[in-house]
């Protein structure tokens, strides 16, 4: 007589062998589910970190523009030498453009 497991879809020679295989299968499924949940949680945490950094960037940009506006109001103009590179705040367009291609 052969025993068919509905969980593993395999045939076994005895009930004990079938139950042992189903137990292994359940443990593997539980481990897989726990790993997926762990990855989901890590992804959400990193997404929140990116959103927080974006908000901080917007706040820093607003602070910069407020200071610049106040300076121009007091002195008429503002001159600054801008260097190219990753930290150049005026290079946002090229970074945005680079991300699409």
N, C-alpha and C positions, 0 to 999 in steps of 0.2 A: 504494500500500500504506500502511496506517495501522499505527502502533505503539501498543499499549495498555500503559500503565504500571500495574503492580500496586500500586505505592506511592501514586500520585496519582489513579488511576482515571480518567485522561484519555487521549485519543488524540493522537498526535504524527505529524508528517509524515516525520520521519527518526529514526534511532537516536540520532544526536548530540543532537538536540533533546530526545529522551526522557531521555537520560543527564544532560543539563544540568538539566532540570526535576527529576529525581530527586535530583541533588546539592543543588539549592536546597531541596528538600523535607527532605532529611536534615539540612541545616544549620539550618533553621527548627525541626525537631523537637528537635535537640540544644540549641538556644537555649531552647526552651520547657521542656525537661527541666531545664536548668541553673537557669532562673528559678524553677521549682517547688521545686527542692532548696534554693535560696537562701531562699525564703519559709518553707520547712519548718524550716530551721535557725534563722532569725530568730524564728519562733514558739516554738520550743523554748527558745531563750535567754530570751525574754521570760517564758515560763511559769516557768522556773527562777527568774527575778528576782522574780516574784510570790510563789512558794513561799518563797523566802528572806525576803522582807519579812513574810510571814505568820508564819514561825517566829520572826523577830525580835520581832514584835508579841506573840506568846505568851510569849516569854522576858521581855519588858518588863512584861507584865501579871503574870507570876509574881513578878518582882522587886518590883513595886508591892505586891502582896498580902503578900509576905513582910515588907516594911518596915512596912506598915499593921498587920499582926498583931503585930509586935514592938512598935510604938508603943502599940497598945491594951493589950498585955500589961503594958507599963511604966507607962502613964498612965491606963488605964481607958477612954478614949474618944478619938475624933479628930473634929475639926470642920474642915470646909473649905467655902468658898463655890464652888459649881459654876456656871459660865457656859455658856449654850447656844452651839452652834456646831459646826463641823466637827471641831475638835480636842478636843471634849468626850469623854473616854473612856467616860462613862456613857451616851452617846447611841448606842451600838452597836445597840440594838434598832431604833430608828427608821431607821438606815442600812440595816440588814438588811431591814427591812420595805419601804423605798423601792426597793431593788433588785429586788424581786419584782413591782413594779407600775410 
